[in-house]
Structure formats: C-alpha cells, structure tokens
Amino acid sequence: MNPLRTFAVLLLLLLSLPLCAREKAPKGPPRKMGATMEADSTFDYSRRIAEKLFIAKGEYALGLQFSYLDLSSSDSQLLMLLQNFDAYAKTMSIAPTVSYAIADNKALGLRLKYSNSDANVNSADLSLLSEDLSLNISDLRAHSNSIQAAVFYRSSIGLDDRGRFGLFTDLELSYSRTSTAFSYGSASLDSYTLSDKVRFSLHPGLEVFVMNNVSSFVSIGIGGASYTSTRCIKGGEVIGRRDASNARFMLDVTDIAVGLFLHF
C-alpha cells in the first residue's frame, strides 16, 4: 500500500473520532444565565440567598481596569496645625486583567498594574503650639512610579433572572515595587525611596453586562494586611531602611477602580 495513502486514511480516522464521540454524547438542556443554581444537599443552606448563574464555568475574561484620584488641600478641613497650606496630589493607574472561571460564579485571575503619582507642596507653615517651634516648607515635590503583579480569586453572585447584574468579591494577593523621587524648588534631590510591598486585600464590587459578552464593573477596597520594606537611597548608597506591617479593614476611597471585561 502507498505510505502516503495509508497516512491520509489514518489522519481521517483520527479526525473523525471527536465527531463520532460528539454525536454519541447526550445533549443536556441549554444553560441560561440568571437561572437559580442548585445547592449542595450535604450542607444546610437555610440562611442562603438563592444563587443565580452569573459567570459560567470555563469562561475566559479579558479586561482593563482604571483608577484616578485627585486631592487638593482646599478640599480638606483637617491638619489644623498647618497654616497657609497649599498642596496637591494625584494618582492614576491602569491594569490589564485576565481571568478564567474554574467553577460557576468562581474565577481565578491575574492582574498587572502600573501606577503614576505626583504630589506637590507649594507652601506650608507648621506651628507646634508656639511661634518658637515652627517649620516652613515650599516647592517640595514627589513623583512615584509603581508596578504591581497580583493574583485574585473572584466569587460572584447574580442578582436578576437575566444574568445582567451581579455582585462580586475579589480576594487578592499582590506584590508591588514603587520608586519615589523628590525635588525641591528647581533642583532635583539626589535621593529617592524604593519600596517592596506584599499585600492581601479585599475588593467587593458591582458588575453589569452592557452587552451579552461585554461587562463593566466598579470596585472599592475595604482594606487588608500588608508588609512593606522601604529603602532610602542617596548617591547610590542606602542611608535608611524601614520595615512595616499592618492590617486595616475599612472603606478605602483611594482604592476605587472601574473597568471593562470581554467574556468569551
């Protein structure tokens, strides 16, 4: 027999196996988004809210997350010890995200985040209860760049029968590196800080499907636990170091993000 013909026959047989198996496989009823999911009978769910299908198992999602924060001293009535205080700060971040649903309404994901921040203190007079204890600051600026890599576990729950609205909570473990440079007046200071941070955080949010495969979301941080190692470097040498760990759980208005997801 011609070897080429034999190879072609074997290739056709291999390609036909999945088709035959697919024809013989029983076809179940189509799954509908927003349908009530069955509870596990081995547990008592008497206090459980009826869970509706929002994200189906095996679903991929690609997204982009944005956040922007703008603060000014004119918006605050705190810091009573500061006189003639004129300061401004802003931060912006962008984070591409990918996730995969390992089960219905449960997904694992990866997020890469870049942040850019600027802070300016144009003038400030610090008086510590006496004219003899005072400090004047002017034209002090700081600029920082941060890169973060994070893995997260997302648990979702549908709110309507059409699978359009849902709530979610992200449990996130992240590592970030931040570099902050300082300048005073028109001169750049020969010093900067370098920080490494490991953080576990919680981010609940709301997600809405604006189209069948496109959703938008908004989330807010409610704190977590973190460990930060910061080094102060001047002239290429480390002149100071600080290690700190903390745990704080509260609404964080500086950690609000909005974004879009493409589902397929």
C-alpha positions in Angstrom: 0.0 0.0 0.0 1.1 3.5 -0.7 2.6 5.0 2.5 1.1 8.4 1.7 -2.4 6.9 1.2 -2.0 5.0 4.5 -1.1 8.2 6.4 -4.1 10.0 4.9 -6.5 7.3 5.9 -5.2 7.3 9.5 -5.4 11.0 9.7 -9.0 11.0 8.6 -9.8 8.3 11.2 -8.2 10.4 13.9 -10.2 13.5 12.9 -13.4 11.6 12.8 -13.1 10.3 16.4 -14.1 13.5 18.1 -17.0 14.0 15.7 -18.3 10.5 16.5 -17.9 11.0 20.2 -19.7 14.3 20.0 -22.6 12.8 18.1 -22.9 10.0 20.7 -22.6 12.3 23.7 -26.0 13.1 25.3 -27.1 16.7 24.9 -28.2 18.4 28.0 -30.6 21.3 28.3 -29.0 24.7 27.4 -27.8 26.7 30.4 -29.5 30.0 31.0 -27.7 33.0 32.7 -29.6 34.1 35.7 -31.0 30.6 36.4 -31.1 29.5 40.1 -28.2 27.2 40.9 -28.7 24.0 42.8 -27.4 23.9 46.3 -25.2 21.1 47.7 -27.6 18.8 49.6 -24.8 17.9 52.1 -24.9 21.3 53.6 -27.7 23.3 55.3 -28.4 26.4 53.3 -31.4 27.6 55.3 -29.8 31.1 55.5 -28.5 31.1 52.0 -29.6 33.7 49.4 -30.8 32.0 46.2 -27.7 31.9 44.0 -28.2 32.7 40.3 -25.8 31.8 37.5 -23.7 34.9 36.5 -20.4 33.5 35.2 -20.4 30.0 33.7 -17.6 27.5 34.3 -14.9 27.6 31.6 -15.5 31.2 30.7 -12.5 33.4 29.9 -12.5 37.2 30.5 -10.0 39.9 29.3 -10.3 43.3 30.8 -8.8 46.7 31.6 -9.1 48.5 34.9 -8.7 52.2 35.5 -8.5 54.4 38.6 -7.8 58.1 39.2 -7.6 60.1 42.4 -7.2 63.9 42.7 -6.7 65.6 46.0 -6.2 69.2 47.0 -5.6 71.0 50.3 -8.6 73.2 49.6 -10.9 70.1 49.9 -9.8 69.3 53.5 -10.5 70.9 56.9 -8.0 68.7 58.7 -4.4 69.4 59.7 -5.3 72.3 62.0 -1.6 72.8 62.8 -0.8 73.8 59.2 -1.1 77.4 58.2 -1.1 78.7 54.6 -1.2 75.1 53.5 -1.2 74.7 49.7 -0.8 71.2 48.4 -1.9 69.0 45.5 -1.7 65.3 44.7 -3.0 63.0 42.0 -2.5 59.3 41.1 -3.6 57.3 38.1 -3.3 53.6 37.4 -4.2 51.2 34.6 -4.3 47.4 34.9 -4.9 44.8 32.2 -6.6 41.7 33.7 -7.3 38.1 32.6 -9.4 35.5 34.4 -10.8 32.0 34.0 -13.9 30.6 35.6 -12.9 27.4 37.4 -16.5 26.8 38.5 -19.8 28.5 38.1 -19.6 32.1 39.6 -16.0 31.4 40.7 -12.9 32.6 38.8 -9.1 32.9 39.2 -7.3 35.8 37.6 -4.1 37.7 37.0 -3.7 41.5 37.1 -0.7 43.6 36.1 -1.0 47.2 37.3 1.0 50.4 36.6 0.5 53.5 38.7 1.9 57.0 38.4 1.6 59.6 41.2 2.6 63.2 41.8 2.4 65.2 45.0 3.3 69.0 45.3 3.6 71.1 48.5 3.7 74.7 47.2 3.7 76.1 50.7 3.1 75.1 54.3 3.7 76.6 57.7 3.8 74.1 60.6 3.4 75.7 64.0 3.6 73.4 67.0 1.6 75.4 69.6 4.3 78.0 69.7 6.0 80.5 67.5 9.4 79.2 68.6 8.5 75.7 67.2 7.8 76.3 63.5 8.7 74.8 60.2 8.3 76.3 56.7 8.1 74.1 53.6 7.8 75.3 50.0 8.2 74.0 46.5 8.6 70.3 47.6 7.6 67.7 45.0 7.5 63.9 44.8 7.0 61.7 41.8 6.5 57.9 42.0 6.1 55.0 39.7 4.7 51.6 40.7 4.4 48.2 39.1 2.2 45.6 40.7 1.5 41.9 39.9 -1.5 40.3 41.5 -3.4 37.0 41.5 -7.0 37.1 42.7 -10.0 34.8 43.4 -13.4 36.2 42.4 -16.6 34.9 43.8 -19.7 36.3 42.1 -23.5 36.1 42.6 -26.2 37.0 40.1 -28.9 39.4 41.2 -31.5 39.1 38.4 -33.1 36.3 36.2 -31.4 37.5 33.1 -27.8 37.4 34.4 -27.2 41.1 33.7 -26.4 42.3 37.3 -24.1 40.7 39.8 -22.0 41.3 42.9 -18.5 40.0 43.4 -15.7 40.0 45.9 -12.0 39.7 44.9 -9.5 38.2 47.3 -6.2 39.5 46.0 -2.6 38.7 46.8 -0.2 41.2 45.2 3.4 42.3 45.1 4.4 45.8 44.1 7.6 47.8 43.7 7.5 51.6 44.0 10.1 54.2 43.2 9.7 57.7 44.5 11.9 60.7 43.6 12.0 64.1 45.3 12.7 67.6 44.1 13.0 70.9 46.0 12.4 74.1 44.1 14.0 73.8 40.6 16.6 71.3 41.7 16.2 67.5 41.8 17.3 66.0 45.1 20.0 63.3 44.9 17.8 60.8 46.8 14.8 58.5 46.3 13.0 55.7 48.0 12.4 52.2 46.8 9.6 50.2 48.3 8.7 46.5 48.0 5.2 45.6 49.3 3.3 42.3 49.7 -0.4 42.7 50.3 -3.5 40.6 50.8 -6.7 42.7 50.2 -10.4 42.5 49.7 -12.3 44.3 46.8 -16.1 44.0 46.6 -17.8 45.4 43.6 -20.8 45.5 41.2 -20.6 44.1 37.6 -23.1 44.8 34.9 -23.3 43.2 31.4 -24.0 46.0 29.0 -23.9 43.5 26.1 -24.0 39.7 26.0 -20.2 39.4 26.2 -19.1 42.8 27.5 -19.4 43.9 31.1 -18.5 46.9 33.1 -17.7 47.0 36.8 -16.8 49.2 39.8 -15.0 48.0 42.9 -13.7 49.5 46.1 -11.0 48.3 48.5 -12.0 47.5 52.1 -8.5 47.0 53.5 -6.3 44.0 54.2 -2.9 43.1 55.5 0.4 44.1 54.1 4.2 44.1 54.7 6.3 46.9 53.2 10.1 47.2 53.1 11.3 50.7 52.2 14.9 51.8 51.5 16.1 55.4 51.2 18.9 55.8 48.7 21.2 58.8 48.3 24.2 59.0 45.9 23.8 55.3 45.2 24.0 54.3 48.8 21.3 53.1 51.2 21.1 55.7 54.0 17.9 54.4 55.7 15.6 51.5 55.9 12.1 50.9 57.3 10.1 47.7 57.5 6.5 47.8 58.5 3.5 45.5 58.6 -0.1 46.4 59.3 -3.7 45.1 59.0 -6.5 47.5 58.4 -10.1 46.9 57.3 -12.1 49.9 56.3 -13.5 51.5 53.2 -10.6 53.0 51.2 -11.8 55.8 48.9 -8.3 55.9 47.4 -8.8 52.4 46.1 -11.8 52.8 43.8 -11.5 51.2 40.3 -13.7 51.0 37.2 -13.2 48.8 34.2 -14.5 46.7 31.3 -14.4 42.9 30.6 -14.7 41.0 27.4 -16.1 37.5 28.0 -15.7 34.5 25.7 
